[in-house]
Amino acid sequence: MFAFILRRAALIVPTFIGVTLLAFALIHLIPGDPVENLSGERGMDPARRERLLHEFGLDRALPLQYAEYIAQVVKGDLGTSLTTHEPVLSEFLTLFPATIELALFAMVLAVALGLPAGILAALKRNTVADYAVMGVSLTGYSMPIFWWALLLILFFSVQLGWTPVSGRIAVEYDVPAATGFMLVDTLRAGDWDAFRSALSHLILPSIALGTIPLAVIARMTRSAMLEVLREDYVRTARAKGLPRWQVILIHALRNALIPVITVIGLQVGLLLSGAILTETIFSWPGVGNWLIHGVQSRDYPVVQGGILLIATIVISVNLIVDLLYGVVNPRIRHA
């Protein structure tokens, strides 16, 4: 098992190098620079502009800037925001709990509904239930997040008035940010009204963000279950007279989980990227919103550091998924 972990961990280094190079290249391809953004409509004195470019290190050749950035990252320093003058890592850690809370709720929603829906569709193959699940899944997968989020706001917030439009909690509540997770902080404070407010603000963004992963998980679960249900060991379990639920949940579902786990792991990257749109639409104060503002202000350290940190999380999750393969199916580990 240790050799299996080492083989998977060895792939992380080239991935990190590729991510840093891509983040550095993409942000520098955007027209303009931080100094131009700071100058405003009236422009800036050329001497002061040159001084700021030198201060930010933007007057050096791009290969030299990249080398300096890598040396800085290796030391654990992601730089300082050019607009707020705060450490990038500090800003990220302050805002990341909001993104995690949103992504976690979206994933729980996707797994809690997608897994049973996929199992039902497989067991009821070529029936109305199967067609309904697959039809809804295809519709959910096809809808762009920004369009689906706006529809949810128009229907549930504007027409029905059931849920708030934006933010994490109503303005009248002032909850101490002990953990950064609003639901946890409201429970720690013992303020149930604030907890209900935070939960109501979380519903629509979670639905908007979790719809696509839900559809993918449902379709993958159906395909995996149909494949496994045709195996000889499932027929043998049925022939032994085992209860139907035991055959499905223990013998069939466990072996069908390998591709499903893969999909769930891949959805983490989708959730974090989709959170950028979702947080922007719902004014959710998380990392996605922070990155959008960083791009708009050409804040190079924020964008580069944010992408690198998100990539680190996605790579870590994929490594955990690889390790789960070995737990679910020992043959993969020994191979």
C-alpha positions in Angstrom: 0.0 0.0 0.0 2.9 2.4 0.8 4.4 1.8 -2.7 1.0 2.5 -4.2 0.8 5.8 -2.3 4.3 6.8 -3.4 3.6 6.1 -7.1 0.5 8.3 -6.9 2.3 11.1 -5.0 5.1 11.2 -7.5 2.7 12.5 -10.1 2.0 15.6 -8.0 5.3 17.4 -8.8 4.9 17.7 -12.6 1.2 18.6 -12.1 2.2 21.5 -9.8 4.7 22.8 -12.3 2.2 22.7 -15.1 -0.4 24.5 -12.9 2.0 27.3 -11.9 3.1 27.8 -15.5 -0.5 27.9 -16.8 -1.7 30.3 -14.1 1.3 32.6 -14.7 0.8 32.5 -18.5 -2.9 33.1 -18.5 -2.9 36.1 -16.2 -0.2 37.8 -18.2 -2.2 37.2 -21.4 -5.0 39.4 -20.2 -4.7 42.9 -21.6 -3.6 45.6 -19.2 -1.7 45.4 -15.9 -2.2 46.3 -12.2 -0.6 49.7 -12.7 -3.0 50.6 -15.5 -5.9 49.5 -13.4 -4.7 51.7 -10.5 -4.2 54.7 -12.7 -8.0 55.1 -13.4 -9.5 57.2 -16.2 -7.2 60.2 -15.9 -4.1 58.1 -16.4 -0.8 58.3 -14.4 2.4 60.2 -14.6 5.0 58.1 -16.7 7.6 58.4 -14.0 5.3 57.1 -11.3 4.1 54.3 -13.6 7.7 53.2 -14.1 8.3 53.3 -10.4 5.2 51.1 -9.7 6.1 48.7 -12.4 9.6 48.3 -10.8 8.1 48.0 -7.4 5.7 45.2 -8.5 8.5 43.5 -10.4 6.6 43.8 -13.7 9.4 45.5 -15.6 11.5 42.3 -15.7 11.4 39.7 -18.5 8.6 37.2 -18.1 10.9 34.1 -17.7 12.6 36.0 -14.8 9.3 36.9 -13.2 8.2 33.2 -13.4 11.5 32.0 -11.9 11.1 34.5 -9.0 7.5 33.5 -8.5 8.5 29.8 -8.3 11.2 30.5 -5.8 8.7 32.5 -3.8 6.1 29.7 -3.9 8.7 27.1 -2.8 9.3 29.2 0.3 5.6 29.0 1.1 5.0 32.7 0.2 2.2 33.3 -2.4 2.8 37.0 -2.4 0.8 40.1 -1.4 -2.3 41.4 -3.1 -1.6 44.5 -5.2 -4.9 46.1 -4.3 -5.5 45.2 -0.6 -1.9 44.8 0.4 -2.8 41.7 2.4 -1.0 38.3 2.1 -2.7 36.2 -0.6 -2.7 33.1 1.6 -4.3 35.0 4.5 -7.1 36.3 2.3 -7.6 32.8 0.8 -7.9 31.1 4.2 -10.4 33.8 5.4 -12.7 33.3 2.4 -12.2 29.6 1.7 -14.6 28.3 4.5 -17.5 30.1 2.7 -16.6 28.3 -0.6 -16.1 24.9 1.2 -19.5 25.3 3.0 -21.2 25.9 -0.3 -19.4 23.2 -2.2 -19.9 20.7 0.6 -23.7 21.3 0.7 -23.8 21.0 -3.1 -21.9 17.7 -3.0 -24.0 16.3 -0.2 -27.1 17.2 -2.3 -25.6 15.6 -5.4 -24.6 12.3 -3.7 -27.8 12.0 -1.6 -30.0 12.3 -4.6 -27.8 11.1 -7.4 -26.8 7.8 -6.0 -30.4 6.5 -5.1 -31.7 7.9 -8.4 -29.0 6.0 -10.4 -29.7 2.8 -8.4 -33.4 3.1 -9.1 -32.9 3.7 -12.8 -30.7 0.6 -13.0 -33.2 -1.6 -11.2 -36.1 -0.2 -13.2 -34.3 -0.3 -16.6 -36.4 0.7 -19.6 -39.4 1.7 -17.4 -41.0 5.0 -16.8 -38.8 5.5 -13.7 -35.7 4.9 -15.7 -36.6 7.3 -18.5 -37.7 9.9 -15.9 -34.4 9.8 -14.0 -32.3 9.9 -17.2 -34.4 12.7 -18.7 -34.1 14.8 -15.6 -30.4 14.1 -15.3 -29.8 15.0 -19.0 -31.7 18.3 -18.5 -29.8 19.1 -15.3 -26.5 18.4 -17.0 -27.3 20.6 -20.0 -28.3 23.7 -18.1 -25.6 26.4 -17.7 -25.1 27.3 -14.0 -25.6 31.0 -14.6 -28.9 30.5 -16.4 -30.2 27.9 -13.9 -29.2 30.1 -10.9 -31.1 33.1 -12.4 -34.2 30.9 -12.9 -34.0 29.7 -9.3 -33.8 33.3 -8.1 -36.7 34.5 -10.2 -39.0 31.6 -9.1 -38.1 31.0 -5.4 -36.9 34.4 -4.4 -38.8 36.9 -6.6 -42.1 35.1 -7.3 -42.5 33.0 -4.1 -40.3 34.9 -1.7 -39.2 31.7 0.0 -35.4 32.2 -0.1 -33.0 35.2 0.0 -31.5 36.4 -3.2 -27.8 36.9 -2.1 -25.3 36.8 0.7 -24.6 34.3 3.5 -26.8 35.6 6.3 -29.3 38.4 6.9 -27.7 41.8 7.7 -29.4 42.0 11.2 -27.3 39.1 12.5 -23.8 39.6 13.7 -22.3 36.2 14.4 -18.6 35.9 15.6 -16.6 34.2 12.9 -15.0 31.5 15.0 -14.6 28.9 12.3 -15.6 30.7 9.1 -18.4 28.2 8.5 -21.6 30.2 9.0 -23.8 27.2 10.1 -21.2 26.1 12.6 -20.7 29.6 14.0 -24.4 30.3 14.4 -24.8 27.0 16.2 -21.8 27.8 18.5 -23.4 31.1 19.2 -26.7 29.4 20.1 -28.6 31.8 17.8 -31.3 29.6 16.1 -32.7 32.5 14.1 -29.3 33.3 12.7 -28.9 29.5 11.9 -32.2 29.4 10.0 -31.1 32.6 8.1 -27.8 31.1 7.1 -29.4 27.8 6.0 -32.0 29.7 3.9 -29.2 31.6 2.2 -27.4 28.4 1.4 -30.3 26.6 -0.3 -30.4 28.2 -3.7 -26.6 28.4 -4.3 -26.3 24.7 -3.3 -29.0 23.6 -5.7 -27.5 25.7 -8.5 -24.0 24.4 -7.9 -25.0 20.8 -7.2 -27.3 20.1 -10.2 -24.6 19.1 -12.7 -22.7 16.8 -10.3 -26.1 15.3 -9.3 -26.9 14.5 -12.9 -23.4 13.0 -13.6 -23.5 10.9 -10.5 -27.0 9.5 -11.3 -26.0 8.6 -14.8 -22.7 7.0 -13.8 -24.3 5.0 -11.0 -26.9 3.7 -13.4 -24.3 2.6 -15.9 -22.1 1.0 -13.2 -25.0 -0.8 -11.6 -26.2 -2.2 -14.9 -22.8 -3.6 -15.6 -22.4 -5.2 -12.2 -25.9 -6.7 -12.1 -25.0 -8.9 -15.0 -22.0 -10.4 -13.3 -22.0 -14.1 -12.2 -21.4 -13.4 -8.5 -24.6 -11.3 -8.4 -26.5 -14.2 -9.9 -24.9 -16.5 -7.4 -25.9 -14.3 -4.5 -29.5 -14.3 -5.8 -29.5 -18.0 -6.2 -28.4 -18.5 -2.6 -31.6 -16.8 -1.6 -30.0 -13.7 -0.1 -32.4 -10.7 0.5 -32.7 -8.4 -2.4 -31.4 -5.4 -0.5 -28.3 -7.3 0.5 -27.6 -8.4 -3.1 -28.0 -4.8 -4.3 -26.2 -2.8 -1.5 -23.4 -5.3 -0.5 -22.6 -7.4 -3.6 -23.6 -5.1 -6.5 -23.2 -1.5 -5.2 -19.7 -2.0 -3.6 -18.2 -3.1 -7.0 -20.2 -0.4 -8.8 -18.7 2.3 -6.6 -15.3 2.5 -8.3 -16.4 4.5 -11.3 -18.8 6.5 -9.1 -16.0 7.4 -6.7 -14.0 8.6 -9.7 -16.8 10.8 -10.8 -17.3 12.2 -7.3 -13.6 13.0 -7.1 -13.7 14.8 -10.5 -16.7 16.8 -9.4 -14.6 18.6 -6.8 -12.8 20.5 -9.5 -16.2 21.2 -11.2 -17.6 22.5 -7.9 -14.7 24.8 -7.3 -14.8 26.2 -10.8 -18.6 26.4 -10.8 -18.5 28.2 -7.5 -16.9 31.2 -9.3 -20.1 31.7 -11.3 -22.4 30.7 -8.4 -20.7 33.0 -5.9 -20.8 35.9 -8.4 -24.5 35.5 -9.1 -25.5 35.0 -5.4 -23.0 37.6 -4.1 -21.5 34.8 -2.0 -18.3 36.0 -0.2 -16.0 33.2 -1.1 -12.9 32.4 -3.1 -14.7 32.4 -6.5 -15.9 36.0 -6.0 -12.4 36.9 -4.8 -10.8 35.5 -7.9 -13.2 37.4 -10.2 -12.3 40.6 -8.5 -8.6 39.7 -8.8 -9.0 39.2 -12.5 -10.9 42.4 -13.0 -8.2 44.4 -11.1 -5.3 42.5 -12.7 -4.1 41.5 -9.3 -1.5 38.9 -10.4 -0.6 37.5 -7.0 -4.3 36.9 -6.1 -5.1 35.1 -9.3 -1.9 33.1 -9.4 -2.1 32.2 -5.8 -5.8 31.4 -5.8 -5.5 29.1 -8.9 -2.5 27.3 -7.3 -4.3 26.8 -4.0 -7.4 25.5 -5.7 -5.3 23.2 -7.9 -3.6 21.9 -4.7 -7.0 21.0 -3.3 -8.2 19.3 -6.5 -4.9 17.3 -6.7 -5.2 16.2 -3.1 -8.8 15.1 -3.6 -7.8 13.1 -6.7 -5.0 11.5 -4.7 -7.5 10.5 -2.0 -9.7 9.1 -4.7 -6.8 7.0 -6.0 -6.2 5.7 -2.5 -9.9 4.8 -2.1 -9.6 2.6 -5.2 -7.2 0.5 -3.4 -9.5 0.3 -0.4 -12.6 -0.6 -2.4 -10.8 -3.0 -4.8 -7.5 -4.5 -3.5 -6.7 -5.8 -7.0 -6.0 -2.2 -8.1 -3.7 -1.6 -5.2 -1.7 -4.8 -5.9 -1.5 -4.1 -9.6 
